[in-house]
């Protein structure tokens, strides 16, 4: 039986992949080795691959922006 969550996620996959492609292009254009190493470390430590990581922000300014990530938790769904 297909749940509403499954239907929604399957309908959103093309949009998620497009957003990830655009974000990767921006990261490649603006980011450097530091961001790439952090990105790879997050994937390795969390046991995720590129399809599960939607967005990662490396901004780290005191009293302003904190680093965060948005990921798909497919293992518990």
N, C-alpha and C positions, 0 to 999 in steps of 0.2 A: 504494500500500500504506500503510495506516494503522499508525503505530508505537504502541507502548505509551505513549510520551510524549504523542503527539497525543490518544489516547483519554483519558488522565488529565487533560490540560489542558482538554479539552472537557467532561469530567464536573465539573471544579472551577470552571468559569466562573461558574455561578450563585452559588456560595459566595464566590468572589473578589469578584464585583460587590456582594454583600450586605455583606461586610466593608468594602469600600471606601466604600459608602454610609454605613455607621455611622461609619467613621473621618472621613469628610468632615463629617458632622453634628457630631461631637465637635470637629473642628478649627474649624468655623464658630462653634460655641458658645464655645470657649475661646480660639481663636487670634485674632489681630488682623491688622492690615495688614502687619506685619513678616513673619509666617509666610506670609501669602498671597503677598507679593512673592518670598520665598525659594522657595516652591513653584513659582511661575510661572517663576522663573529656572532652577530645576532642569530643568523640562520643556523650556524653550527651549534650554539648553546641551546637554542630553542628546539632544535631538531626539525626545522622547517625547510621547505624549499621555496623557490621564487613564486610559485603559484599560491602560496599561503600568505606571503607578506604583501600587504596591499600598499602600505605607506610607512616610511620611517623618517622622523624629523631628528636631526642631529643638533638643532639649535640648543645652546646651553648658556643662557645669560642669567646672571644672578637677579632675582626678583622680577624676572620677565618671562622668558620662554624656557621650558624644560624639555629635555629629550623625551620622545614618545614614539610608539609604533601602533599601527593598525594591522591586525592579522586575522585570518580566517581560522577558526578553531574547528577543523573538520574531524578531529579524532573523537571529540566528546559529543558530536551531534549524530 
